[in-house]
Amino acid sequence: MFFRDTFIVFRRQLRIALREPAWIVIGLLQPVLYLALFGPLLEPLAGQLGATNAYTLFVPGLIVQLAIFGALFVGFGLIGEWRDGVIEAERVTPASRTALLLGRVLKDVLQIFVQGGILIGLGFAFGLRGSIGGMLVGFALALVLSVAVAATGYALGLTLKSEDSLAAVANGVTLPVLLLSGILLPMTIAPQWLQTLSDFVPIKHIVQGIRDLFRGDFLTTGVAWGIAWTVILVIAGLWVGTRTFRRQNA
């Protein structure tokens, strides 16, 4: 019953997304622009940044950026569904509240999977080199992270019920994360006080772990911390998301 309910929700959400393919393109546009316009600036600095290949350093950050930005804003669609009465209609069904959340999250993960695969393919065209196995594991880690972010995004949308409020909260969260997690540039080149501050941002450790994996370094402290923080965030995100759906649909 739970898996059937999850699949029904997933299938419905996927059909809605396929009717609006422009959103998939828009979600991919920002990291592609970073790859094309910002990436070349890093090539002369690769040695100073501790990398032999600038794109092996840069693409993992863009994958994490895609997982965060592509998943955190999913609450906007949920607000529209709530306003149209879809959430109220689902409330009267016997479907599991966790399935109502998970079906939506799986659709978002699939969308990020497609976008991320395209991004990595374009990365190879620009000069990305590294461990294929490490890239697959690192990409999988980013997809798992997107589960946590999407679940949190839905919880925010269902709690705030306002696009303006959600935009303010989401932008207020993403900007510090973007600047302090080393997505664009590794924090090793930052002043010591900024490095210390960034240590309290879990996404920084996930980015570093994925970078290590892309290089083919599987048994590093960075990978261990990246996996640990990803698991913690997924558990917390699913708990918050499920709790919000249950409370709102009680």
Secondary structure, 3 states (H helix, E strand, C coil): CHHHHHHHHHHHHHHHHHHCCHHHHHHHHHHHHHHHHHHHHHHHHCCCCCCCCHHHHHHHHHHHHHHHHHHHCCHHHHHHHHHCCHHHHHHCCCCCHHHHHHHHHHHHHHHHHHHHHHHHHHHHHHCCCCCHHHHHHHHHHHHHHHHHHHHHHHHHHHHHCCHHHHHHHHHHHHHHHHHHCCCCCCHHHCCHHHHHHHCCCHHHHHHHHHHHHHHCCCCCHHHHHHHHHHHHHHHHHHHHHHHHHHHHCC
